[in-house]
Amino acid sequence: MTLVRAAEAMLRSLGGSEVRLLLPLFGADDDFSQLGLADPGVEEVRLSPVVVRNLPANSTGPRRRVEFLIPAAAVVDELSSRNVASAEVFFQGVMGVVYDSDLFHIEDFTTEYFGGMAYLYRVVGVE
């Protein structure tokens, strides 16, 4: 647990920003929702501190690639409040990441481990 707190402190000292994750809301169990005729909307989850790094984007690919470094401590509360088994499952359900009013689609997700414990999540977003 010490490494998890150290990672959070390091990211905070590097000028940690805030990102918002867009998650789908699960609406009522009526016919319109089940058929996809009613938009259930989205829920915004704010995470901080997050360090944002620009990555090179090739000329034929997406316009912009960004890496979000998120400490495990910022995600733990969201996992427990949503009864999600792992961060991988949580991030697979994310519809998009909003940073500085720009919307990014998650292209890649990796977990950094030390001593068998996750301490940092790397999320690559494309615009």
Summary of the structure (lengths in Angstrom):
residues: 127
radius of gyration: 16.0
end to end distance: 34.0
largest distance: 49.5
contacts: 348
relative contact order: 0.23
helix: 26%
strand: 44%
